[in-house]
């Protein structure tokens, strides 16, 4: 960490071999992030060879605030804390220690052979540090730093960084006694120039006073970094020699990625007869020692190739069987997964019960995996569209096909008894032509005999109405020739109470009459007394001035009860929607519906109009899926 001084320009450093290239736009950011930044940075402002005035708003997240203001750290500037601890005699002691140090391999051997224990990580996150994500979904590696300050302490370094975070801040500090994480590693930091900042976790090694302390600090340092590689399933790949990998020195960042000119921690390591290669080997050894850690899960998987190995024990990777024809083109249940040396493994079986039908472990790189969750076991009647295939298992493989071609079964009744989600796709299990099969949602439709006369295919709210019917949330009105839903009719508050009770599976209070005494206009004789009482207890319908007011809901009132029922929360940024016609009591909730994608009417929400039964079905279904 360094004090900041004002500069007008930093010359392009001659040793940078690779020009800065951001890839934040590759992470799927919105189009507006590609526009020039709006922070009024003076044109031509260069920092370590980067013209930051040309960066987009998305890219500027990874540039420290002080850089944007024309400030940059200066290498010769020391901490105030360093001056407080300075002792000239210690310089001579350090020189004498350097002469007597042994080879770097001795340090690793001492740590590993003596089972040196590492300090437990202290999580003292500084909440005022900026929080912004990495360019992708998580960190891509770790950068190892050292503080370059002989006269400070771990607390002094953290204190200085906390006060000067606008110039730089990292995730953690390590010394011979402590490991202190000061910033969540799920968020990025300003530790080593913009290119590294968008990709890596940054860890600082605090300088110590003697050989014994150095060994213990290196042990803590390697253990913590190996733990991060393990936690994020990054594996071990030393970037020092080719600029590609998961373990980086600050010097490697300067050499291969640019945006910084630091060369740590090499010089400090050399002081104690240590080097980067030895440290990288120690991290690798620590990662290997972490062993297999397993956890329960619920997924489905398909092995990618007949050549892919299946292990009885992932720690014995020399003994395995190839998937071959026997285990390929088939979907497997995954009820357990584990991590070993930074790699993820899945335990596959051909039985849905945990521990039964186990086949072996497969590395995550060799198997396609999707989440597997149950939705409901309600009976539904569907019709085959005539496309796709029917399988013995959801998301089945080639060997799992029961009816390879459903085109010959178009219109046939499919009696569903189980609904599950695989990844983001819904699958139905049921009886078709005498056989129990699984069919993907997009290959079935509502069976004609279960449809409402007034909600034909292609009509407004068709999909959401029948989804809620299938879930048992809503029903219609019987008629002589079938049934009607009456989607254009206004929805009453009591009917809304019924829908909320069914959707949220609200418990009916034991003392319904007692609950309804909160209303002057409703008692236990009401047709929907149970549901009104349930929504009162859930805080959805509390009435006004002691009255339930069983009358049609307006659209703005609907927004408020949906926001309450589904616990919609504020989030950064808002979807643009005009609120001028919305009553003050309901503006926030209409905005919440827009932000969560539950309404898509930005110009005129028609807040005082009554919400119809069809509209309410769509609003509720979208809120459920939110």
N, C-alpha and C positions, 0 to 999 in steps of 0.2 A: 504494500500500500504506500502511496506517495502523496505529498501535498500537490495541489494543482496550481499552475501558473498560467497566465493568459498568454496565448500565442496567436499569431495571425496566420501562420502557415507552417506546416511540417513537411520537409522535403521527402521525396520518395526514397525509401531506403534501398540502397543498391543491392543488398544481399537477398532481397525477397525474390524467390525464383518463380513464384506462381502468383499471377494477379488475382485480386479479390473478385470472387464471383459469388453473389448471394444466390440462394435457391429457395428463399422463403415463398416465392410465388408458386413453387412446385407443390407446396403442401395443401393446395386447394383453397387458398385464401380468396376472398371475394374480389371481383374485378376492380372495385374502387381502390384496393391496396396497391394497384399498379400505377396509380396516378402519382405525379410528383408530390413530394411532401409539402405540407402546408405550415411548417414551423418557421418559415422565413429565415432559413439558414443562408448565410451570405454565399452567393454563387462562387464556385471555385474553392470552397473551404476544404482543404485536404488534411487528412490525419493518417499518418503512416501509409501514404500512397493512395488513400481512398478519398475520392471527392464525395463527401457526405451530403453535399447539396443536391446531388443527383439521385439520392436514394429515395425509395418509396416510403410511405408511412409504415408499411409492414416491415421493411428492412430496418428502419430507424429504431424499432423496438430494441434492437441488439446493439445500439450505439449508446454509450453512457451519456447522461444528460449534460455533463460538463463539456464533452466533446462537441455537442451540438451548440453549446454556448461559446465555443472558441477556446476551451481550456483543455489541457492535456497534461498527464502526469510527467514529471521530469525525473529521470533516473537518480540524479544526485541528491535529491531532496530527502531528508530523513524524517521519521516520525518525531513528534515532540517527546513521545515516550522514550525514544532511543537516547535522547540527550539526558534524560533523568537517570538512566541506568549505566551511562558510559563510565568505564574504568580503564585507563590506558594500560595498566599492568596486565589485563586479561589478554591483550593482543599477543604479548610474548608467550603467555601460557599456551595459547592456541597454536603458535608456531612450533613449540616444543612437542605438543601432542601430535601434530601432523607427521613429524619425523618418525615417531615410534609406532604409527598405525600399521596393522597387517593388511594383507590382501582383502579385497572386497568379499571374496568367497567366505572368508572367516566369519563375517557378520551374518551372512545367511545361514551358515552351518550352526553358528551359536544359537540363533533364533529358533531354527527348526529342530535341532538335536536336543535342545534343552526345554522344548515345549513352552517357550516364553509366552505368557498370557498377554492378551491385548486389553486395552482400556475399553470399557463399555461406552457406547456413544451417548452423549448428552444432547438432547434436542431442545436447544434454546433459540427457537426461531425468532428473528427480529421482524416484527409485523409491519414496520414502516418501510421495509425494502420493497421495491416494485415487483409485481408478479406478472409475468408474461410467459407464454408457452414456448416450447421448442419449435423448430421449423416443421417437424413431423409430430407424431403422437407422443414421443418421449425422447430421452437422451440417447445419443449415439455413441457415447464414450466418456472417458474421464480424462481431465487434464491435471497433471501433477505439478503444483507450484511450490515455491518456498519463499518466505517473506523477505529475504535479503536484509535482515535487520538483526545484528548481533546483540542488541541491547534492549530488546523488548520481551514481552511475555505473551502467552496465549490470550490472556485477558486484555492486555494492552493492545494487541493487534485487533481483537474484536471491537474494542472500544473505538479505536481510530477508524476502522472501516465503517462502523455504525454512523459516525459523525460525517464521514466523507464518502458515503456510498454513491453520490452522484458521479464520482469519478471512476469507481470500480467497486465491485463486491463479489464475494465468492459464496460457495455453499457451506464450507466447513473448514475448521482449523484443527491441526493435530500437533501435539508435542509429546514428550516422553511419559506424561502422566494422564493426559486427557484427549478425548476426541469430542469436539463440540460442533454440532451441525447448527448453523445459524440461518439457513434458508432452505425451504423444502426442495428436495432434489427433483420433484415433479415439475418445478418451474425452472426457467433458464436464469442466467445471471450475467453480469458484466465482468468477466474474469480475464479474457485473453484476446480481445479484439472481436469485431462483429461476426466474422466467419465462424470462429470457435464458439462464440456466445450462443449462436442459434442452434448449436449441436451438442455441447458438452456440459458435464458437471465439472465444477472447479474446486479443487481441494488444496489448501495451503499447509505446508509443513513449517512449523515455527522453529527457529534456530535454538539450539541448546548449548550447554557449556562444556561438555566433556564426552568422552567416548561412550561411557556407559549410558548416558542420557540419549546420545545419538542412536545407539542400537535399539533402545526401547522406543524411541520416537519412530524409527523406521519400521519396527514391528507393528506399531499402532497404525501407521500410515498405510502400509501394504495390506493390513487386515481390513481396514475401512474401505479402501479402494476395491479390493477383491469382493467385499460384500456388496458394493454397488454394482459391479459387473454381474454378480450373481443375481441380485435383486431384479435388475432390468433385463436379464437373459441376454446379455451382450457378448458373453464369451470372452476369451483372451486373444488379442491380436495387437502386437506391439507395432505402433505406427512410426517408430523412430527411424526406420531404414527406408521406408517407401512412401510415407505420408498417407498410409491407409491403415485403419485399425480402430481399436477401441481404447487402447491405453496410450496416452500422449504426454510427452513432456511439453513445457511451455516453449522450449527451444524448437521442438518439432513443429509446433503451431506456427512460430515465426518463420521457419524455413519453408514449410510446405503450403500453408494457408494464408499467411500474411495478416495484416491488420494489427500487428504488434511487433515489438523488437526485443522482447525479453528472451533470455537464454537459460533460465532456471529449469530444474534444480541442479544442473551438472556441476557448477563451480562449488557449490556447498557440499555436494557429495564427495568431490575430490579432496576436500579438506580433511575428510576422515578416511581416505583411502577407499572410497566406495565409488560406484559408477552406475549409470543408468541401466546397463545390461544386467547387472546383478540385481538391481531393484525390480526390473521387469520379471526376472526369474523368480524372485520372492513372491511377487503378486500372483504369478502362475501357480506356484506351489500352494499358496494360501487358497486360491480358488479351487484347486484340486482337492484340498483337504475338507472342503465344505460338505462333501458327500451328497447323497440323494435325500432330498426333502420332498415328501409327498403331501398331497391334499386331495380331498374328494371333489368331484366335479360331475357335470352331466353334459356330455357332448356326444356327437356322432362323428365317425371318421372313415375315410376311404384311403387305403394305401395307394400311393401314386404309381408305383412301378413294380413289376415282378422281381426286379433286382434289389429292391429295398430290403434291408435287414430287419428281423424281428428278434429282440433280445430277451433271454430269460432273466438276465440281470444286467442293467445298463452299465454297472461298474465293471463288468467283465465284457468289454466290447469286442473281444476276440472270439467269443462263442455266440453264434447267432444262426438263424435259419433265414433263407431268402423267402420273400413272400410267394414267389412263384405263381403258378396258375391257381394253386389251392387257396391263397389268401387275397388275391387281387379281384377287382371288379365286384366288390361286396362292401356293404356298409357295416361298421362295427359299433358297438356300444363302448363308450369311454366313461368310466366311473371314477377313475383315479389318474392324476397326473403328477409328475415330479420334476425337480430341477437337479441337474448334476453338472458341475463344472461349467455353469453358465448356459447349459443346453436344456431344453424342455423335452420330456418324454411322456408319451401317453400309453396307458395300459388298456389294450383292446380286448374285447370279449364278444362272444356271439350270444350273450344272454343279458336281458335288461336288469337282472338283479345283481347287485354289487357282489363281487367275489365268485360268481358262477360263470362257467364257460370261458375262463381266462385263456388267452392265446399267448400274450407276451407284450413287451414294451417296444414302442416305435418312436424314433426321433421325430420331433415336430417338422423337420425339413422334409421328411419322407411321407407325410400323411396330410391330406386335406381334412380340416376339422371345422365343425360348426357347432354352435351351442344348441342344446336340446332341452326344451322346457314344455311342460304340460300347460294347456290352456283350459280345457274343461272336458268333462265326460258326459255332456248332455247329448241326448238323441237329436239328430237333425235329419232331414230328408233333402238330399241333393239329387241332381240329375247330371249324367255324364255328358260333357260337351261334344265328345268325339275326337279329342286331341290328347296327345301324351300317352303315358303308360301307367299301369297299376302295378304296385310293388308289394312284396311281403314285408318290407320295412320302410319307414319314412326316409326320404332322400336315398332310395335304394340304388344299388349299382346294377350292372348288366345282369349279374347272376341272380338278382333279387326280383326280376320281373315276373309277374304272374300273368298279366295281360299286356304283352308288349305293344299292342296297337289298339287303342280304344276307339278308333274311327268306326269300327263295326258295331259299337255299343252305344252310339249317340242316342241320347234321350232316355236311357235306361235309369231306373231308380237306384240310387246309392244310399243305403241306410247307415248313416254315420253314428258311431257310439263313442268316439274319442277324437279330440282335436289337440294337436301339438304344434309347436313352432320349432323349426330347424333353421338356425341362423335368423334371417328376417322373413322366412317363408312359412306359410301355414300349410299343414298337411292334415288330411282327414283319414281316419281309419273306419272301415265299415264293411258291410256285406254287399257284394256285387255279383250277381249271377251265381249265388251259392258259395262264394269264396270270400274270405276276409282279406281285404287288401288296403293299401295306403295309396291315396291319390293327392297330388298337389292341388292347392286351392284353385289355381287358375284354370284347371281342367274340369271343373264342375260348376254348376250354377243352381239357382233355386228351382226346385221341382215344381212343375206347373200347378199341381193340385194343392200346394201349400201357399200359393201366392194370393195377395189381396187383389180384388177386382179393380181397385182404384190406384194400384201401384204396379203397373206393368213394366217390363224391361225397358230401360231407356228413360224412364220418368225421373223427375227430380227426387233426390234422396233415396233412390231405389236401393243402392248398395248398403247404405247405413241402416235403413229400416230393416232389411232382412238380416243383416248381421246381428242387430239387437234382438230380432225375433228368434234367431237361432240360439242366442245366449239366454233366452228366457226373460229378457228385460222388459219387453213390450209385447202387446198383442193388440188385436183389432176388435171389430164389432161383427158378430155373426149376421149374415143376411140369408135370404131364401136360396140364393144361388152361390153361396160361398161365404166370403168375409170382406170387410172393408177396413182400411186403416184411417181414412179421412185425414190425409196429410195436410190439407189446407185449412183445417179447423184450428181455432185458437186453443192453446194448451192451458188448462186450469192449474192453479197452484197444487191442488190435491193430486191431480194426475202426475204432476212433476214430482211430488213426494213419493208416489208409487215407483216411478222410474228410478229415482235416486236410491230408494230402499233396495230395489232389485239389483241395480248396477253395483252399488257399494256393499251389498250384502249386510245392510245395517241390522243390528239386533232390535227386536221389538221389545220395548220396555215392559217389565213385569206389571207395572201399575200404569196402564194406558190412561185410565180415567184421571188419575192424579196428575199426570203430565199435562193432559188437555185442560186442566183447570187454569192453566196459564192463558187460555184463550176464552173470551166471552162468547164467541160465535161458533165454537166447535165443542162437541162432547163425544162420548164413547159410542153414540148411535150412528155417527157418520160412517159411510161405506168404507172410507179409507182411514179410519181413526188410527189403526195400528201404524200405518206408514207415516201419517202426519206426526204422531208421537215420536216415531223413530227419527225423523228428520229434525224435530225440535231438539231431541237429546244430542244429536250430532252437530247442532249449531248451524244447520242449513236454513231452516225456516223458523225464525223466532217471533214473527208477527210484528205488528205495530200498534202501539197504544192498547195492548191487551187483546188484539183481534188477529185471527189468522187470515181473514179476507180471502175466502176461496173464490177467486175470480181470475180471469185470464192474466198471465204473466206478460209484461212488456219485454221487449228485447233487452233493454238496459237492466231490468230486474233479473232477467235470465242470466246476464253476464255476471252479476254479483253472486247469485246462488251457485252457479257453476264454479266460479273462482273459489268460493268457500268450500263447496263439496269436494273439489279435487285438489285443494291446497295449492293453487297456482302461486308461484313465487315471483318476486321481482328478479330481474337479471340486468346485466349491463346492456345498455342500448335499448332502443324501442323501435318497433315497426311503426312506420309512419301511418297514422290514421287520424282523420279529422274528428275532434271531440266536441266541437262547438255546440252540437245539438244534444249532448249528453248531460244529464243532471250531475251536479257536483258530487253527490253521494256515490255515483256509479262510474265516474270517469276512469278511475284507476283500474277497475275491473274490466271495463271494455278494452282498455289498453292492454291488460294482461291477456285477454283472449286473442287480440291481434298479435301480440309478441309471441305467443305460443302456437300460432298458426291455426287457432280454432275458428277465427273469423277471417275472411279475406275481402272485406268490404271497406276499403280505406277512405272512400269519399263520403259516403252517407250511410251510417250505421242504422238509420231509421229507428232510433232509440225508443220512441214512444209508441211504435207499432206493437201489436200483440205478436208474440212468437207463435208460430204454427207448430202442429205436432210433427210435421216432416222436418222443419228447421231444427226443432229441439232434438230430434233423433240424431241429426247430423252433428249438432254441437256436442251432445253427450258422447257420441262415438269418438269424435276427434279428441275430446278431453281424456277419454279412457286410454287412447293410444299415445297421448302426449308424454 
